[in-house]
Amino acid sequence: ECIKLKDIDTFAGSSIGERIKRAYAYGGVKREQPFVFEYDRQLVQGVIDLYMIEDDKIVLVDYKTDRVKKGKAGEQELIRRYSVQLDYYALALVQLTGLEVKEKIIYSFALGKQISLE
C-alpha cells in the first residue's frame, strides 16, 4: 500500500530494473531468500529482497520504502540506516553461494533511484 504504481514503473525502467530483467531471463535472480548463519558466535537471520548473478558474481539489491529527504541527505540517511544490514546480507550470500558479492545496492522508492554501497 505504501508503494505507488508510478514508483514501480520508475523502478522497472531504471538501470537496476533493466539489469534484473536481463538476469531474470536466464534464471539468475533469487527473490526473498531467507538465510541463517553464524557470525561472531551469534546466529544472524533475515530475508534478502533480491540478488542476481552477473559475470559469476552477486549483485545484492535491497528495496526501501522509507520516506527520506530528497537528494544526497536522503541517500546518506539510507546508507547510515542500512549499510550494516547489507554487509550481513553479503556475508550470508558468500556462505550460501560461495560467490563474491560485487555490488550492494539500496533501491529507494521514495527517491526513485538506486544507491550503491561501498
C-alpha positions as a Python dict, from the first residue, in 0.01 Angstrom:
ca = {
    (1, 'E'): (0, 0, 0),
    (2, 'C'): (291, 237, 58),
    (3, 'I'): (426, 196, -297),
    (4, 'K'): (261, 376, -587),
    (5, 'L'): (233, 221, -935),
    (6, 'K'): (434, 515, -1070),
    (7, 'D'): (718, 420, -833),
    (8, 'I'): (715, 62, -962),
    (9, 'D'): (721, 187, -1320),
    (10, 'T'): (1019, 411, -1236),
    (11, 'F'): (1197, 113, -1081),
    (12, 'A'): (1125, -115, -1379),
    (13, 'G'): (1270, 142, -1620),
    (14, 'S'): (1578, 216, -1408),
    (15, 'S'): (1922, 78, -1484),
    (16, 'I'): (1897, -171, -1196),
    (17, 'G'): (1547, -271, -1310),
    (18, 'E'): (1684, -341, -1658),
    (19, 'R'): (1972, -543, -1513),
    (20, 'I'): (1731, -751, -1307),
    (21, 'K'): (1514, -818, -1615),
    (22, 'R'): (1820, -941, -1808),
    (23, 'A'): (1931, -1166, -1521),
    (24, 'Y'): (1576, -1297, -1477),
    (25, 'A'): (1567, -1403, -1842),
    (26, 'Y'): (1842, -1658, -1780),
    (27, 'G'): (1733, -1765, -1431),
    (28, 'G'): (1993, -1559, -1245),
    (29, 'V'): (1756, -1387, -999),
    (30, 'K'): (1664, -1501, -649),
    (31, 'R'): (1396, -1318, -451),
    (32, 'E'): (1304, -1322, -83),
    (33, 'Q'): (1594, -1551, 6),
    (34, 'P'): (1587, -1649, 376),
    (35, 'F'): (1918, -1716, 548),
    (36, 'V'): (2068, -1810, 882),
    (37, 'F'): (2439, -1805, 955),
    (38, 'E'): (2677, -1771, 1244),
    (39, 'Y'): (2875, -1452, 1282),
    (40, 'D'): (3096, -1372, 1579),
    (41, 'R'): (2941, -1662, 1773),
    (42, 'Q'): (2586, -1535, 1719),
    (43, 'L'): (2315, -1655, 1483),
    (44, 'V'): (2211, -1397, 1226),
    (45, 'Q'): (1894, -1447, 1023),
    (46, 'G'): (1698, -1248, 774),
    (47, 'V'): (1541, -1238, 430),
    (48, 'I'): (1724, -1088, 132),
    (49, 'D'): (1490, -898, -101),
    (50, 'L'): (1675, -986, -421),
    (51, 'Y'): (2009, -1092, -553),
    (52, 'M'): (2121, -1171, -902),
    (53, 'I'): (2418, -1330, -1067),
    (54, 'E'): (2620, -1121, -1314),
    (55, 'D'): (2953, -1243, -1450),
    (56, 'D'): (2959, -1519, -1186),
    (57, 'K'): (2935, -1262, -907),
    (58, 'I'): (2648, -1145, -690),
    (59, 'V'): (2463, -816, -707),
    (60, 'L'): (2260, -764, -389),
    (61, 'V'): (1952, -540, -404),
    (62, 'D'): (1753, -425, -101),
    (63, 'Y'): (1430, -232, -152),
    (64, 'K'): (1345, 53, 83),
    (65, 'T'): (1022, 248, 115),
    (66, 'D'): (1144, 486, 388),
    (67, 'R'): (1043, 847, 336),
    (68, 'V'): (1363, 1050, 345),
    (69, 'K'): (1474, 1395, 236),
    (70, 'K'): (1538, 1434, -135),
    (71, 'G'): (1893, 1441, -270),
    (72, 'K'): (2220, 1350, -101),
    (73, 'A'): (2080, 1397, 251),
    (74, 'G'): (1825, 1122, 192),
    (75, 'E'): (2080, 895, 29),
    (76, 'Q'): (2320, 937, 320),
    (77, 'E'): (2040, 865, 569),
    (78, 'L'): (1955, 537, 395),
    (79, 'I'): (2322, 439, 384),
    (80, 'R'): (2354, 517, 755),
    (81, 'R'): (2043, 314, 840),
    (82, 'Y'): (2111, 9, 625),
    (83, 'S'): (2478, -37, 537),
    (84, 'V'): (2539, -281, 824),
    (85, 'Q'): (2230, -481, 725),
    (86, 'L'): (2358, -516, 369),
    (87, 'D'): (2702, -614, 498),
    (88, 'Y'): (2538, -904, 685),
    (89, 'Y'): (2341, -998, 376),
    (90, 'A'): (2662, -1004, 172),
    (91, 'L'): (2833, -1229, 429),
    (92, 'A'): (2534, -1463, 421),
    (93, 'L'): (2537, -1480, 41),
    (94, 'V'): (2907, -1562, 30),
    (95, 'Q'): (2843, -1850, 271),
    (96, 'L'): (2530, -1966, 86),
    (97, 'T'): (2666, -1948, -268),
    (98, 'G'): (3044, -1943, -249),
    (99, 'L'): (3036, -1646, -488),
    (100, 'E'): (3181, -1300, -441),
    (101, 'V'): (2943, -1008, -385),
    (102, 'K'): (3044, -742, -637),
    (103, 'E'): (2773, -483, -559),
    (104, 'K'): (2539, -390, -275),
    (105, 'I'): (2252, -166, -382),
    (106, 'I'): (1970, 3, -196),
    (107, 'Y'): (1679, 91, -423),
    (108, 'S'): (1482, 375, -266),
    (109, 'F'): (1125, 403, -389),
    (110, 'A'): (1091, 742, -216),
    (111, 'L'): (1389, 880, -409),
    (112, 'G'): (1322, 678, -725),
    (113, 'K'): (1684, 571, -753),
    (114, 'Q'): (1947, 319, -662),
    (115, 'I'): (2219, 390, -409),
    (116, 'S'): (2537, 186, -443),
    (117, 'L'): (2723, 99, -124),
    (118, 'E'): (3097, 50, -87),
}
